[in-house]
């Protein structure tokens, strides 16, 4: 449910529970969320995100913001397995959020893992390969350098750059 809200969340809205609840209700009324999903949304976690440095950077620096950006790209399989070098593989994915600044692209992956702030850096390493693959694909597709790869953990309001 949280990911569904993040697809359409107005990053410029007031960072308050009331404002976020209004957006959730709007998504429910538009049938983008079921009643059950709307009830399950962690409104406080979204408010914490809206108050985060990451959200502030998006509001201040982003020239464009893409959400749930679907992509497919043929890539050399050797990037992921040296034994398969020269073979092509289809890389498909959905980037939660990609924003463009004057310097390049920032790829953001929103995580709902139940982790503490202390556990987040270790958990982030689990996602490093995926985020690097996404960054490489998006740099090719959008023809811009990726300057930052970010995981944002809602459970502990922690941003980790990889």
PECOR-V168597 format. One record per residue. N is the residue number from 1. RES is the residue in three letters. SS is DSSP state (@ for helix, = for strand, . for the rest). OMEGA is omega as a letter, one per 30 degrees, with the letter a starting at -180 (999 if undefined). NEAR is the number of other C-alpha atoms within 12 Angstrom. Layout:
# PECOR-V168597
((N:RES:SS:OMEGA:NEAR) (N:RES:SS:OMEGA:NEAR))
This chain:
# PECOR-V168597
((1:UNK:.:a:24) (2:UNK:@:l:33) (3:UNK:@:l:31) (4:UNK:@:l:26) (5:UNK:@:a:37) (6:UNK:@:l:38) (7:UNK:@:a:27) (8:UNK:@:a:27) (9:UNK:.:l:34) (10:UNK:.:a:27) (11:UNK:.:a:32) (12:UNK:.:a:22) (13:UNK:.:l:23) (14:UNK:.:a:21) (15:UNK:.:l:26) (16:UNK:.:l:21) (17:UNK:@:a:22) (18:UNK:@:a:16) (19:UNK:@:a:22) (20:UNK:@:l:33) (21:UNK:@:l:28) (22:UNK:@:l:21) (23:UNK:@:l:33) (24:UNK:@:l:37) (25:UNK:@:l:25) (26:UNK:@:l:21) (27:UNK:@:l:28) (28:UNK:@:l:24) (29:UNK:@:l:14) (30:UNK:.:a:15) (31:UNK:.:l:16) (32:UNK:.:l:24) (33:UNK:.:l:26) (34:UNK:.:l:20) (35:UNK:@:a:18) (36:UNK:@:l:14) (37:UNK:@:l:21) (38:UNK:@:l:28) (39:UNK:@:a:18) (40:UNK:@:a:20) (41:UNK:.:l:30) (42:UNK:.:a:25) (43:UNK:@:a:31) (44:UNK:@:l:23) (45:UNK:@:l:32) (46:UNK:@:l:40) (47:UNK:@:l:31) (48:UNK:@:l:28) (49:UNK:@:a:38) (50:UNK:@:l:31) (51:UNK:.:a:24) (52:UNK:.:l:23) (53:UNK:@:a:19) (54:UNK:@:l:33) (55:UNK:@:l:34) (56:UNK:@:l:18) (57:UNK:@:l:22) (58:UNK:@:a:29) (59:UNK:@:a:22) (60:UNK:@:a:18) (61:UNK:@:a:20) (62:UNK:.:l:25) (63:UNK:.:l:18) (64:UNK:=:l:19) (65:UNK:=:l:30) (66:UNK:=:l:27) (67:UNK:=:a:28) (68:UNK:=:a:24) (69:UNK:=:a:24) (70:UNK:=:l:19) (71:UNK:=:l:26) (72:UNK:=:a:20) (73:UNK:=:l:24) (74:UNK:=:a:20) (75:UNK:=:l:25) (76:UNK:=:a:21) (77:UNK:@:l:19) (78:UNK:@:l:15) (79:UNK:@:a:21) (80:UNK:.:l:21) (81:UNK:.:a:14) (82:UNK:@:l:11) (83:UNK:@:a:11) (84:UNK:@:a:14) (85:UNK:.:a:14) (86:UNK:.:l:15) (87:UNK:.:l:16) (88:UNK:=:l:16) (89:UNK:=:l:18) (90:UNK:=:l:16) (91:UNK:=:l:24) (92:UNK:=:l:20) (93:UNK:=:l:23) (94:UNK:=:l:28) (95:UNK:=:a:37) (96:UNK:=:a:33) (97:UNK:=:l:39) (98:UNK:=:l:40) (99:UNK:=:a:40) (100:UNK:=:l:31) (101:UNK:.:l:23) (102:UNK:.:a:16) (103:UNK:.:a:15) (104:UNK:.:a:25) (105:UNK:=:l:36) (106:UNK:=:l:42) (107:UNK:=:a:46) (108:UNK:=:l:43) (109:UNK:=:l:41) (110:UNK:=:a:39) (111:UNK:=:l:31) (112:UNK:.:l:26) (113:UNK:.:l:23) (114:UNK:.:a:17) (115:UNK:.:l:20) (116:UNK:.:l:19) (117:UNK:@:l:20) (118:UNK:@:a:16) (119:UNK:@:a:18) (120:UNK:@:a:28) (121:UNK:@:l:23) (122:UNK:@:l:16) (123:UNK:@:l:24) (124:UNK:@:a:32) (125:UNK:@:l:18) (126:UNK:@:a:17) (127:UNK:@:a:27) (128:UNK:@:a:23) (129:UNK:@:l:16) (130:UNK:@:a:26) (131:UNK:@:l:33) (132:UNK:@:l:31) (133:UNK:@:l:31) (134:UNK:@:a:38) (135:UNK:@:l:39) (136:UNK:@:a:35) (137:UNK:@:a:33) (138:UNK:@:l:39) (139:UNK:@:l:26) (140:UNK:@:a:19) (141:UNK:@:a:22) (142:UNK:@:l:24) (143:UNK:.:l:14) (144:UNK:.:l:23) (145:UNK:.:l:24) (146:UNK:=:a:31) (147:UNK:=:a:24) (148:UNK:=:l:30) (149:UNK:=:a:37) (150:UNK:=:l:37) (151:UNK:=:l:38) (152:UNK:=:l:40) (153:UNK:=:a:36) (154:UNK:.:a:33) (155:UNK:.:a:27) (156:UNK:.:l:27) (157:UNK:.:a:31) (158:UNK:=:l:34) (159:UNK:=:l:30) (160:UNK:=:l:32) (161:UNK:=:l:24) (162:UNK:.:999:28))
